[in-house]
Amino acid sequence: MVLPIGDAPNPRGVPVVTYLLIAANVAVYLLVAVPLGSRHPASNDPALQEYVRVMSQSFHDRAALQQVLHNVSAYDLVVFEWGFRPGSPRLVDLLTCMFLHAGFLHLFGNMLFLWIYGDNVEHRLGHVSYLFWYLATGVAATLFHMLGASGSQIPLVGASGAISGVLGAYLILYPRVRVNTLIMFFVVALPAWLILIWWFGVQVLTAYMTPLRADVSSGVAVWAHIGGFLGGMVLVKVFQNPQLVAQRNAIRASRAGYAL
């Protein structure tokens, strides 16, 4: 097991937008996913009927289809409505899908990475630019996923596309920052570039070994991760705050060492 658990040094100031994004994702999970996840929809609910119709067309594995239909919850219908379905794309879903998660572990992993890496990127971009950059990166990740699953009706949900963008930006901006990493039972401080390149390599290898198929009903959207990571690397240069860049360059010119 290789799991980042913190980084150092951390920038000064409060990463307001990062905290608000974490709060928004957690709130949606607690207020929507948890109460609706244990509730079964009414059999005459039109949303359920549409869900059954579309899922029946999307699954080639009949056993998997029966399992999905048997365990459908009211939250599944919310995901079906507000998650991003490449076969039925809507502009609003490009945003709403970023705040829906499939379960607690899905949410926890995404928020852990956002908490570790997001504050540094926000510090460099500035609060407002960081928010728009985060959303733009999430959209880019979703569209990249869509390229390989253009006809899929399986909803894509989660903040991992945007957070992959945070990782890509972190690689560009803070490659030498030390990241405390849990490896098996030991905590080791490793340079960010090593951890992030390793993470990206795992995504590429996974994508190569398990090609995206439109009829897959669950799993990790590695193509969204890849697209988000690359998008974050590119877009971070577009959204950088010129004043903050100038301030940082002045600090680096006035003293030795690496400055956040």
Secondary structure, DSSP 8 states (H G I E B T S, - for coil): -EEEEEEES--SS--HHHHHHHHHHHHHIIIIIHHHHT----TT-HHHHHHHHHHHHH-S-HHHHHHHHHT--HHHHHHHHHSB-TTS--HHHHHHGGG--SSHHHHHHHHHHHHHHHHHHHHHH-HHHHHHHHHHHHHHHHHHHHHH-TT--S-B--SHHHHHHHHHHHHHH-TTSEEEEEETTEEEEEEHHHHHHHHHHHHHHHHHHS---TT--SS--HHHHHHHHHHHHHHHHHH--HHHHHHHHHHHHHSSS---
